[in-house]
């Protein structure tokens, strides 16, 4: 019975707008689903994305966590840094292989691309024992050059090779022949990534498996092989055709429903995530009046009073004298100056335990009206554990709409700023925390947002 390796790329979707906690939840559910590989995109924000991977590594014990790289040398270093505590980590070197793709995205001719792939794979292998080479637009590549590039990657140390039909230009039988040649020439595990633009991705993938391919890249939503349809094909036809997958079929319907809800409902929410904030197009300067600033505030999902909108406008004007104010800066200003309230809860101390062989735990002590309140919790990483401990103390679980981390100074003792956005009763509240300890900054930001909710709940 041939085992089909399932490599899920739900979190690599181009339209992803997931918050930090939503991404962790999707990863946790994919681990429960028993996906062999969980794919993550290239590191774009060194602080938040590396923290995400490291946090996920604290609870992902069976699946391989695969992080993309290959656009430049720094991307390989970042991928390796993020996987430093993963039990099973993998770096994916993803590059275009068609003449047009190499020229447009990498500005390289075939000879230079071959040199780059050799260097990139060797560098990745020196940092991580498990490396995959991905030919992004393989079906558009010149066949002999594609084979040469694949052999270069394998000789450099790649243990897995995958080829992509991103154009959906091949019928299933032709793609199966294409996959068969790659599998025969590569001499290592070969995977396929098929676009479902024409509704044929599952058929392409399963026929390629019958011809020697071992791994299939799936996605819940998006344009890759649909996870549910492919899993059903394996379950219903596997015994007759001699293949199987390690999917947890008993939990599949529930888990797919939960992930599907996150993928679909997230886009309908009034609030926006960290990525959609960046794409919101907000750009304010000192000439913008209070109405323009209030409109930008509303675009981010906040419902502020006239007084708070005035405070935000004044701060925007002050900052805009030196530079324009974008969505991220506006978010930070709102968290800092809007809805400033007395502290209902004050952080007294915290103890965090974390490692690659233990579950992350947090012990938090808050004070309220002279009383010491303690919470102890285990979570999916140190920050999640801390947030759960706070929720335990206050007796309420708020919806975490977004979580952002950024450095505001440089060096080993850099000061980090954390922004937490909570949603309660349809309204968005944000808190900001600053510390040389990024976990401490995150805890302070969460408590700041909670204090705003508690104050408004009891005084409005």
Protein Blocks (a to p, Z undefined) as FASTA:
>chain_A
ZZdddddfklmcfkbccdfklmmmmmmmmmmnopabdcddddfblklmmmmmmmmmmmmm
kbccdddehjbmklmmmmmmmmmmgfbdcddddddfbfklmmmmnopafklmmmmmmmmm
mmmmmmocbdcdddfklmlpcfklmmmmmmmmmmnopabdcdddfkopacfklmmmmmmm
mmmmnopacdddddfklopmmmmmmmmmmnopabdcddeehjbdcfklmmmmmmmmmmmn
opacfbdfklmmmmmmmmmmmmmmmmmpmbdcfklmmmnopacdfklcfklmmmmmmmno
pacdfklmmmmmmmmmmmmmmoccdfklmmmmmmmmgopacdfbdcfbdcddddfkbccd
ddddddeehiacddddddedjklmmmmmmmmmnopacddfbdcdddfbecjklccddddd
ddeehiacddddddfblklmmmmmmmmmmmmmmmmmmmZZ
